[in-house]
Amino acid sequence: MTPYTATVEVRLKHGVLDPEAETTGRALERLGFELEDLRAADLFEVDLDAESAEDAAERAGEMAERLLANPTIHDYEVTVEER
Amino acid sequence: MTVAVVQFGGSNCDRDTVQALAHLDIDAELVWHEDGLPADTTGVVLPGGFSYGDYLRAGAMAARSPIMGEVRDAADSGTPVLGICNGAQIGCESSLTPGAFTTNESARFQCERVNLRVENADTPWTEGFDEGEVVEFPIAHGEGRYEIDDGRLDELEADDRVLFRYCDEDGEATPEANPNGSKHSVAGVLGDRDSVAVLMPHPERVSLPDIGHTDGQGVLRAFGE
């Protein structure tokens, strides 16, 4: 078994309104920053031991499917690194 | 013979719901989620509140708690199941009902009375109303914007699975009368069966005559049949 960190990034699907990100963007503009757009995402780092990087990615993907993301509104991406 | 009002850590409309049901002479009891559904359960309410502090997403944690397997079995066998507010979020998170409730378009918590148009009066939850009738319920949520992909929403509408829409007092579902930016002004939907429903507005808060309006009784009476 090898120790890995699987990173799961969960973000709203393209086209789904994100009022929190819009509010955050507006607050940055109020502070004087110039920006075109702002998107927010949730990042989960999961430490786990697995036989291979593929195995670690598969398990993290299942975590995303079953809890970390809501497939109705979210897309997610999994990356794996040795820890 | 009892309606189980399921309490999670952070539920806070559970006792209101029992009181509203009791007023309608419907036997109801509080059921702590870890205790499981009573053997004589004749109905289930997933009440409003902030289960698990809305961690991750509103309703996400409660939807994965073991009692929800029992609630699903009950729903599949025809037992009426109603999710109100946080219970609606739990219902969608657990796929008892389609879609998702997410952050209000305003990005604010909204607590106000809204008008709802009865879209389908041929369900246990709405048979006391007429189709197109306008009723007044309160909302109190930060994450009540109904989201679903367009194709799935078309299917729901074609199959008459939308229960209530936000509307103005004349029954028009205008953007101004949509408090949270819900897609097509959807405020409540049915699950696979008519006996399973969720809605963000609170029928239990407009069911006691002492409080004033009693439009919510129509929804809760489904448990008395």
Interface residues (C-beta under 8 A of the other chain):
Chain A: V16 L17 D18 P19 E20 E22 T23 R66 L67 L68 N70 T72 I73
Chain B: L56 R57 A60 R64 C92 E93 P98 G99 A100 T102 T103 N104 E105 S106 A107 R145 E147 I148 D149 G181
